[in-house]
Amino acid sequence: MQRHSKLVWSYIVVTIVVAIMLLYYVRPELTWTTIQGIIFFTIFALVAEATPVRLPRGEGSVSIGFVFIFASIIIYGPGVGAWVAALGTISKKELRGEISLEKTLFNRAQLATCASVAGLVYLHSGGSVGEVIFPDHLLPYFASAGVYMLLNVSIMVGIMALAQGTSFLNMWLVNFRWLTLNYLALGPIAVLIALVYTSIGMFGVLVFVFPLMLARHSFQRYIDMRDVYLSTVTALATSIDAKDPYTKGHSDRVNKYSIQMARELNMTEDQVEMLQYMSILHDIGKIGIKDVVLNKPGKLTEEEYEEIKKHSEVGHKIISEIKYLAKGADVVRHHHEMYDGNGYPDGLSKGDIPLGARIVAVADAFDAMTTDRPYREAMPKEEAIEELKRCSGTQFDPKVTEAFIGVLERGNATTG
Ligand SMILES: [Fe+2]
C-alpha cells in the first residue's frame, strides 16, 4: 500500500465509501425472489467473467458480464443489479488472493456504484422494474446503459491517471471509443435476456445463453485468427531485418512509434490496426534487393541508390496481393515520400500522402537516427528530436512530427 500515493489511496477510499452508501440506499427487499435473482445472475455473470474474449494484439479482454448485470437491473431494479455487479465480477485472481485487497475492494465498489447509479437512472427515466416494454422503454435502456458505461470508464481511467500520471482525457477517449461499441452491442442482448426471463423464466434464459456462448466462441476464434495474421506479418518482417544486422529490431520499433503516433492523432482502432501491419512491413520490398547493395558500408553510387529506392514499390506490389492487407498497401508505397513533394516513388506532397505513410516516415527516420548504422554511430535522442523539428514541414508532416515529439517528451516511447 505504500506504493500508492496519498491521492490514489484517497480515491480508492472515496470510491468504496460511495459504493457502500449506494448499496445501502438502493438495498433490495430481501425476499426469496430477490435472493434467487442475485444468485442466478451472479452465477451467469461469473461464468461470463471467467471466459472473457481476448482482444487482438494483447490489448486486454472484454467480457459479457455486463449483459447479466444490466438484465438484472431491468428485472429486479438497482439493488439486485448492484449486488450482481459487485459479486458477479469477482475474478479467479481475486479469489486466489493474487490481487491486493484494496484493489479487489475497489473493483467491487466501482461496479456496484456503476450498477446502482445506472439502476436509479433507469427508474427515474421512466423504466419499470420487472417488465420489458419495447420500444417505450428505449430511453431508459439507453440512459442507464450509457450512465453505466460513462461511470465505469471514468472511475477506471481516473485511478489509472492518478496512479500512472497519464492524461485523463486522452485515456478516457481511447477507452471510451471502443467501449461504446462494446456496450452498444451488449445492451440489446441484456434487454432480450430480461424479456426472456420475465416471460418464460430462468429456463428460458438458460436456452438463450447457449447460442450466446457459441457466438462468443466464434468471436474468439476470429480474434485468434487476427493474431495469427500479426504473427505471420511479424515473421515476414523479421526475415527482412535478418538480411541486415544493422536494422535488427527496426520494424518492431517503427511499429511501436507508429502506433503511439496513431493514438496521439486519435486514429480509429481499424486504422491503428492496419497501420500496425504496414509499419511492420514497410520495408518488405527490400526482400527483392541484392544484399551487396543493402549492406554496403560505404557511400552508395547513384545506381545503387536507385536500386534501394525500388523497395517501396516492390513492397507495395507484395502487399497488394495479400487480400487482408491490400487496402493498406499505399502506406508501404509512400513511406519515403516527403511532405514537400521531394520524396519517392511518386513525389506526392502534403495531404496526398496517406497519413499512415507520413507517420511511418517519421518513425523510420527517428529509428534510423537513434540506432547504430555501418557508416555512423547512433545519435542521442535529443539530437534526433532536433533533427525531426528541423525537417518538419519539408521532409515530415508538421502535425505528425509534433505528435511524435509529444509522445517522446512524455517518455511514452523508448529508444532501444
Ligand atoms: Fe524504407
Boltz pocket constraint, residues with backbone or C-beta under 6 A from the ligand:
constraints:
  - pocket:
      binder: B
      contacts: [[A, 282], [A, 283], [A, 311], [A, 335], [A, 336]]
      max_distance: 6.0
